[in-house]
Amino acid sequence: MKILAIITDGFEELEAVGTIALLRRAKLDVTIASLYSKDAIGRYMMKLTDLVCLNDIDITDYDMLLLPGGPEYIIEEKDKNFLKIVKAFFDNGKYIAAICAAPTILGHLGLLKGKKYTCFTSMNEDFQGEYVDEYTCVDGKLITGRSCAASIDFALEIIKQLCGEKTYSDIKQEIYY
């Protein structure tokens, strides 16, 4: 399975780096793409460099879209190409995993309508779906996480959905969770 993680300045480090590290531990192929350049600076000044520029990506090569949260969601929501990519993953029945502020992007696009989801609690609006007050929520190919505190649970849920129960259990045991 190939995962496309999209970040830009303001990404939440724990949600991005922690999740990606666990996914790679499970031997999932994760490409980190930056919205505008080859670098991105996180909310707490962690700089990720030598990223793939989103414009150089063929999204049809990927099975899942990973959207970490953080203040970056404000920038992403204003980018028409980014929104087009999110809709393409959804419309093509591919996995989308979004945590914290990122599920609100899906909600504003109308993609949470009739779905169970979670997000940063104070950012929940009437997305015409069912908000679940849990760390993670799965509805079909939609995986959502509530906050940076849920990062491990969120990553493990992605692993369970993509790799199965054995890999999920192995990784969970490996990190003593």
C-alpha positions as CSV (number, residue, x, y, z in Angstrom):
1,M,0.0,0.0,0.0
2,K,1.3,3.5,-0.9
3,I,0.3,6.4,1.2
4,L,0.6,10.1,0.3
5,A,1.0,12.4,3.3
6,I,0.5,16.1,2.4
7,I,2.0,18.7,4.7
8,T,2.8,22.4,4.6
9,D,4.0,25.0,7.0
10,G,2.2,24.8,10.3
11,F,1.8,21.0,10.3
12,E,1.4,19.4,13.8
13,E,4.7,17.5,14.3
14,L,3.4,14.7,16.5
15,E,0.5,14.0,14.1
16,A,2.7,14.0,11.1
17,V,6.0,12.6,12.1
18,G,4.7,10.2,14.8
19,T,2.1,8.7,12.5
20,I,4.5,8.4,9.5
21,A,7.1,6.8,11.7
22,L,4.7,4.1,12.9
23,L,3.4,3.5,9.4
24,R,6.9,3.0,8.1
25,R,7.6,0.7,11.0
26,A,4.8,-1.4,9.6
27,K,6.6,-1.4,6.2
28,L,4.0,0.9,4.6
29,D,5.3,3.0,1.7
30,V,4.8,6.7,2.8
31,T,5.6,9.6,0.5
32,I,5.7,13.0,2.3
33,A,4.7,15.8,-0.1
34,S,4.9,19.4,0.6
35,L,2.1,21.6,-0.7
36,Y,4.4,24.4,-2.1
37,S,8.1,23.6,-1.8
38,K,10.5,20.9,-0.8
39,D,10.5,21.9,2.8
40,A,7.9,22.5,5.5
41,I,8.2,24.0,9.0
42,G,5.9,22.6,11.7
43,R,3.9,24.3,14.2
44,Y,6.7,24.0,16.8
45,M,9.5,24.9,14.3
46,M,10.5,21.3,13.3
47,K,11.7,21.6,9.7
48,L,11.3,18.7,7.3
49,T,13.4,19.0,4.2
50,D,13.9,17.3,0.8
51,L,10.2,16.5,0.6
52,V,8.5,15.7,-2.7
53,C,6.7,18.7,-4.2
54,L,3.0,17.9,-4.5
55,N,3.0,19.1,-8.1
56,D,5.4,16.3,-9.0
57,I,3.0,13.6,-7.7
58,D,0.8,11.3,-9.7
59,I,-2.0,10.7,-7.2
60,T,-3.3,7.7,-9.0
61,D,-0.2,5.8,-7.7
62,Y,-1.5,6.1,-4.1
63,D,-4.0,4.0,-2.1
64,M,-4.4,6.4,0.9
65,L,-4.2,10.1,1.6
66,L,-2.9,11.0,5.0
67,L,-3.7,14.5,6.3
68,P,-2.1,15.6,9.6
69,G,-3.7,18.5,11.4
70,G,-2.3,21.7,12.9
71,P,-2.7,25.3,11.7
72,E,-1.7,24.1,8.2
73,Y,-5.3,23.2,7.5
74,I,-6.1,26.9,7.0
75,I,-3.6,27.1,4.1
76,E,-4.6,23.7,2.7
77,E,-8.3,24.7,2.6
78,K,-7.5,27.7,0.5
79,D,-5.6,25.7,-2.1
80,K,-7.8,24.5,-5.0
81,N,-5.3,21.9,-6.2
82,F,-5.1,20.4,-2.7
83,L,-8.9,20.3,-2.4
84,K,-9.1,18.7,-5.9
85,I,-6.7,15.9,-4.7
86,V,-8.8,15.3,-1.5
87,K,-12.0,15.0,-3.6
88,A,-10.2,12.7,-6.1
89,F,-9.2,10.2,-3.3
90,F,-12.8,10.3,-2.0
91,D,-14.5,10.0,-5.3
92,N,-12.3,7.1,-6.3
93,G,-13.1,5.1,-3.2
94,K,-9.5,5.4,-1.8
95,Y,-8.6,5.6,1.9
96,I,-8.4,9.0,3.6
97,A,-6.9,9.3,7.0
98,A,-7.2,12.7,8.7
99,I,-6.5,13.8,12.3
100,C,-7.3,16.7,14.5
101,A,-8.1,19.8,12.4
102,A,-7.8,17.9,9.1
103,P,-11.2,16.2,9.2
104,T,-12.8,19.6,9.2
105,I,-11.4,20.1,5.6
106,L,-13.4,16.9,4.7
107,G,-16.4,18.3,6.5
108,H,-16.3,21.6,4.6
109,L,-16.1,19.7,1.3
110,G,-19.2,17.7,2.3
111,L,-17.3,14.4,2.5
112,L,-18.4,13.7,6.1
113,K,-22.1,13.8,5.2
114,G,-23.7,10.5,6.5
115,K,-20.3,9.3,7.9
116,K,-19.1,8.6,11.4
117,Y,-16.0,10.7,12.2
118,T,-14.0,12.4,14.9
119,C,-11.9,15.6,14.9
120,F,-10.5,18.1,17.4
121,T,-13.6,18.5,19.5
122,S,-13.9,22.3,19.5
123,M,-13.7,22.3,15.7
124,N,-16.6,20.0,15.2
125,E,-19.4,21.7,13.2
126,D,-22.5,20.4,11.7
127,F,-20.9,18.3,8.9
128,Q,-24.2,16.3,8.6
129,G,-22.4,13.2,9.8
130,E,-22.1,11.5,13.2
131,Y,-19.4,12.9,15.5
132,V,-17.9,10.2,17.6
133,D,-16.2,11.3,20.9
134,E,-13.3,8.8,20.6
135,Y,-9.6,9.0,19.8
136,T,-10.1,7.3,16.4
137,C,-13.1,6.5,14.2
138,V,-13.4,4.3,11.1
139,D,-16.2,4.5,8.6
140,G,-15.4,2.4,5.6
141,K,-12.3,3.9,4.0
142,L,-12.4,7.0,6.2
143,I,-10.1,7.0,9.3
144,T,-10.2,10.0,11.5
145,G,-8.4,10.9,14.7
146,R,-9.3,13.5,17.4
147,S,-6.0,15.2,18.4
148,C,-2.3,14.9,18.7
149,A,-2.9,12.9,21.9
150,A,-4.5,10.3,19.6
151,S,-1.6,10.0,17.2
152,I,-0.5,6.5,18.3
153,D,-4.0,5.2,18.3
154,F,-4.6,6.9,14.9
155,A,-1.5,5.3,13.3
156,L,-2.2,1.9,14.8
157,E,-5.8,2.1,13.4
158,I,-4.4,2.8,9.9
159,I,-2.0,-0.1,10.3
160,K,-4.9,-2.4,11.3
161,Q,-7.0,-1.3,8.4
162,L,-4.3,-1.6,5.8
163,C,-2.1,-4.4,7.1
164,G,-4.5,-6.5,9.2
165,E,-4.7,-7.6,12.8
166,K,-1.3,-9.4,13.0
167,T,0.8,-6.5,11.9
168,Y,-1.3,-4.2,14.1
169,S,-0.6,-6.5,17.1
170,D,3.1,-6.9,16.2
171,I,3.7,-3.1,16.0
172,K,1.7,-2.4,19.1
173,Q,3.8,-5.0,21.0
174,E,7.0,-3.7,19.5
175,I,6.4,-0.2,20.8
176,Y,5.1,-1.5,24.2
177,Y,1.8,0.2,23.8
